[in-house]
Every structure is written in structure tokens, then in C-alpha cells.
Amino acid sequence: MIGVYGGTFDPVHFGHLRAALEVYQGLRLREMRLIPCYQPPHREPPVADARARLTMLRAAVGDDTEGLKVDNREMRREGVSYMVDTLAELREELGDEPICLVLGADAFCQLHTWHRWQEILGLTHLVVTHRPGWTLDAGSLDPALAQLWREARVEAGDALAAAPAGHILQFTVTALDISATRIRAMVARGESPRFLLPEKVWNLIRLQGLYHIKRDVDEY
């Protein structure tokens, strides 16, 4: 069973990495694939270019990081990055091995706006990560998505291992109030984002002058 964790990673930070690691460990996955998108379909293009974001993500993951692996297929494909296309590629490669797409609660609530979203649960399970104490108000969801939530939700991770796709699992992760938007703004103001992201990533941001870094930013 493998996990899939997508995003712009602009830049990657500890909120991304900790959630990915906790799902990997909690569901006893074979591996967790971090897949940076080339061009997101529902938001403005990333600030850093594809090569810089991929370099930062590879630096963050390194060679030995508890089963986290970088998969750059969306960057090789270029164009708009549709998750349904990525999942279809993975399904063809992996056969009947279970796949778990990791989504934050906010992203899940917008799933009905995704390209060919009705096909996604036929390709993967959904693991909806959330903070402790969070509950989903199904009445606030798009009606078709609310029905999917009611019909496909399971209570335990063991159900995911028993089928290639088709289930939805809620998964509590450590609440880390970190955002890439905040980090980019800090760097632009000349403030240090240390301890919000890996040191290797911060070094790359400084080295490459990403996010309009100011010269008076803390170098230590």
C-alpha cells in the first residue's frame, strides 16, 4: 500500500513533511510519494519555478526519511497537473496495490471542483487529514460529495489494505500552523523562517534568492 501526497511545495515545510510521515507510519504504508505539481489547476502558478521546488523537496526528503519518496512525474508531464491523470498512471503501474491519496480537510471539501473528480475514488482511497477535534459537517458539502462521504467512509485503516481503492478514512495529524504563504511573506520582509522548514530548504532559498529574499535576512 502506497501513499500519494501532492502539492506545490512552494516551499516545502514541516507541516507537509510531518503529516506525510504520520500517515506513512500510522497506516504502515510501503512508501509515501510526495508529488510536486507542475501547474495547479485551481490557483495561481507557484512563485518558485518547477526546478527550484523539486530541488527543495529533494533536499528536504534526502536519502533516508522514513519511507518518504519524491515522485516528479507531474513535472515531467508539464502542463496543468490533474491528480486524476497522476492516479491513473500510478494505477497502471501498480496493478491492484492499494493507493491512498492524502488530502487535507479543506481540500477534501472542494473535491467536487476537481477535474473528473467522480473517477478518483475508483483509482485510490482518500485519507482526509485533520487536526485533533475536527469534525466534518456533511451538510456543508456539495450534495454529491456528501453522498460519497456517507457511502465510502470507513473507521479503520485496515479496510484500506483490503481493497485497491474506494474508501475514505479520516486521519488525525499533529496540528502545525505553518503555511507556505506565510513563509514566502516572511522571506520577502527579510525575516528568517528557520524552524518552520528544513534547514537545507532555507539554505537553498537563500542561495537561489527565492521569494525576493532581502539581504538583511537572518543568515544564522
C-alpha positions as CSV (number, residue, x, y, z in Angstrom):
1,M,0.0,0.0,0.0
2,I,1.4,3.4,-1.0
3,G,0.5,6.9,-0.1
4,V,0.3,9.9,-2.5
5,Y,0.8,13.4,-1.2
6,G,0.6,16.2,-3.8
7,G,1.1,19.9,-3.6
8,T,3.0,22.8,-5.0
9,F,5.6,22.7,-2.1
10,D,6.3,26.4,-2.6
11,P,8.3,25.9,-0.4
12,V,8.0,22.5,1.3
13,H,7.8,22.9,5.1
14,F,7.4,20.8,8.3
15,G,3.6,20.9,8.1
16,H,3.8,18.9,4.8
17,L,6.5,16.6,6.0
18,R,5.1,15.8,9.4
19,A,1.6,15.0,8.0
20,A,3.1,12.8,5.3
21,L,5.3,10.9,7.9
22,E,2.4,10.4,10.3
23,V,0.2,8.9,7.7
24,Y,3.0,6.7,6.4
25,Q,3.7,5.4,9.9
26,G,0.0,5.2,11.0
27,L,-1.2,3.2,8.0
28,R,2.0,1.2,7.7
29,L,2.5,2.2,4.1
30,R,5.2,0.7,1.9
31,E,6.1,4.2,0.9
32,M,4.7,7.7,0.8
33,R,5.2,9.5,-2.5
34,L,5.5,13.3,-2.4
35,I,4.4,14.6,-5.9
36,P,5.0,18.2,-6.6
37,C,2.6,19.6,-9.2
38,Y,3.9,21.5,-12.3
39,Q,0.9,23.9,-12.6
40,P,-2.0,23.7,-10.2
41,P,-5.5,23.9,-11.8
42,H,-7.3,25.9,-9.1
43,R,-4.8,28.6,-8.1
44,E,-2.2,31.0,-9.3
45,P,1.1,29.5,-10.6
46,P,3.7,28.8,-8.0
47,V,6.1,31.6,-7.1
48,A,9.3,29.4,-7.4
49,D,9.8,27.6,-10.7
50,A,9.4,23.8,-11.1
51,R,13.1,23.1,-10.8
52,A,13.6,25.1,-7.6
53,R,10.6,23.5,-5.9
54,L,11.7,20.0,-6.9
55,T,15.3,20.7,-5.7
56,M,13.9,22.0,-2.3
57,L,11.7,18.9,-1.9
58,R,14.5,16.5,-2.7
59,A,16.7,18.3,-0.2
60,A,14.1,18.1,2.5
61,V,13.5,14.4,1.9
62,G,17.1,13.4,1.5
63,D,18.2,9.8,1.1
64,D,16.7,8.2,4.3
65,T,13.5,9.7,5.5
66,E,11.2,7.0,6.9
67,G,9.8,5.9,3.6
68,L,9.1,9.4,2.0
69,K,10.0,9.4,-1.7
70,V,9.9,12.2,-4.2
71,D,8.0,11.4,-7.5
72,N,8.4,14.1,-10.2
73,R,6.0,12.6,-12.8
74,E,3.8,15.8,-12.9
75,M,6.8,18.0,-13.5
76,R,7.9,15.6,-16.3
77,R,4.4,15.8,-17.8
78,E,4.3,19.6,-17.6
79,G,1.1,21.4,-18.3
80,V,-1.8,21.6,-15.8
81,S,-1.4,18.9,-13.2
82,Y,-4.6,16.9,-12.8
83,M,-4.5,14.4,-10.0
84,V,-6.8,12.0,-11.8
85,D,-4.2,11.7,-14.5
86,T,-1.5,11.0,-12.0
87,L,-3.6,8.4,-10.2
88,A,-4.4,6.7,-13.5
89,E,-0.7,6.4,-14.3
90,L,0.1,5.0,-10.8
91,R,-2.8,2.5,-11.0
92,E,-1.5,1.2,-14.4
93,E,2.0,0.8,-12.8
94,L,0.9,-0.7,-9.5
95,G,-1.8,-3.0,-10.6
96,D,-4.1,-3.8,-7.6
97,E,-1.8,-2.5,-4.9
98,P,-3.9,-0.1,-2.7
99,I,-3.2,3.6,-3.2
100,C,-4.0,6.2,-0.6
101,L,-4.4,9.8,-1.7
102,V,-3.7,12.1,1.3
103,L,-5.8,15.3,1.4
104,G,-6.2,18.0,3.9
105,A,-9.8,18.5,5.2
106,D,-10.1,21.8,3.3
107,A,-9.0,20.2,0.0
108,F,-11.5,17.3,0.5
109,C,-14.4,19.7,0.9
110,Q,-13.5,21.1,-2.5
111,L,-13.0,17.7,-4.2
112,H,-16.2,18.1,-6.3
113,T,-14.4,21.0,-8.1
114,W,-11.5,18.8,-9.3
115,H,-11.1,17.6,-12.9
116,R,-13.0,14.3,-13.4
117,W,-13.4,14.0,-9.6
118,Q,-16.0,11.3,-9.9
119,E,-13.3,8.9,-11.2
120,I,-10.9,9.5,-8.3
121,L,-12.3,7.1,-5.8
122,G,-12.2,4.3,-8.4
123,L,-8.4,4.8,-8.6
124,T,-7.5,5.4,-4.9
125,H,-8.6,5.5,-1.3
126,L,-8.8,9.0,0.2
127,V,-7.1,9.8,3.6
128,V,-8.5,13.0,4.9
129,T,-6.1,14.5,7.4
130,H,-7.3,16.9,10.1
131,R,-6.4,18.4,13.4
132,P,-7.4,16.9,16.7
133,G,-11.1,17.6,17.5
134,W,-12.1,18.4,13.9
135,T,-15.5,17.1,12.7
136,L,-16.9,17.3,9.2
137,D,-20.3,18.9,8.7
138,A,-21.6,16.8,5.8
139,G,-24.5,19.2,5.4
140,S,-22.0,21.9,4.2
141,L,-20.6,19.7,1.4
142,D,-21.7,19.6,-2.2
143,P,-24.6,17.0,-2.3
144,A,-22.8,14.5,-4.5
145,L,-19.7,14.8,-2.3
146,A,-21.7,14.4,0.8
147,Q,-23.2,11.2,-0.6
148,L,-19.8,9.9,-1.4
149,W,-18.7,10.7,2.2
150,R,-21.6,8.7,3.7
151,E,-21.2,5.7,1.4
152,A,-17.4,5.3,1.3
153,R,-16.2,6.3,4.8
154,V,-14.5,3.7,6.9
155,E,-13.4,3.8,10.6
156,A,-10.1,1.9,10.5
157,G,-7.1,1.8,8.3
158,D,-7.2,-1.9,7.9
159,A,-10.1,-1.5,5.4
160,L,-7.7,0.4,3.0
161,A,-5.3,-2.5,2.8
162,A,-8.1,-4.9,1.8
163,A,-9.0,-3.2,-1.5
164,P,-7.2,-1.2,-4.1
165,A,-9.4,1.8,-3.9
166,G,-12.8,3.1,-2.9
167,H,-12.8,4.1,0.8
168,I,-12.4,7.3,2.7
169,L,-10.6,7.4,6.0
170,Q,-10.3,10.4,8.5
171,F,-6.8,10.6,9.9
172,T,-5.8,12.9,12.8
173,V,-2.4,14.6,12.4
174,T,-0.3,16.9,14.6
175,A,-1.6,20.4,14.3
176,L,1.3,22.6,12.9
177,D,0.1,26.1,12.0
178,I,2.6,26.5,9.1
179,S,1.9,27.8,5.6
180,A,4.0,28.3,2.5
181,T,2.3,31.6,2.0
182,R,3.4,32.8,5.4
183,I,7.0,31.6,4.8
184,R,7.2,33.4,1.5
185,A,6.0,36.6,3.1
186,M,8.5,36.3,5.9
187,V,11.3,35.9,3.5
188,A,10.2,38.9,1.4
189,R,10.2,41.0,4.6
190,G,13.7,40.0,5.4
191,E,12.6,37.7,8.3
192,S,14.0,34.3,9.0
193,P,11.7,31.2,8.6
194,R,14.1,28.9,10.4
195,F,12.4,26.1,12.4
196,L,9.3,26.3,10.1
197,L,11.1,24.3,7.3
198,P,14.2,22.1,7.0
199,E,17.5,23.9,7.2
200,K,18.5,22.6,3.8
201,V,15.5,24.2,2.3
202,W,16.2,27.5,3.9
203,N,19.8,27.3,2.7
204,L,18.5,26.8,-0.9
205,I,16.1,29.7,-0.6
206,R,19.0,32.0,0.4
207,L,21.4,30.6,-2.2
208,Q,19.0,31.0,-5.1
209,G,17.4,34.2,-3.8
210,L,13.9,32.8,-3.9
211,Y,10.8,34.7,-2.9
212,H,12.6,38.1,-3.4
213,I,14.8,37.5,-0.4
214,K,16.1,40.6,1.3
215,R,19.8,41.0,2.1
216,D,19.2,41.7,5.7
217,V,17.6,38.4,6.4
218,D,19.0,36.4,9.3
219,E,21.8,34.2,7.9
220,Y,22.3,32.2,11.1
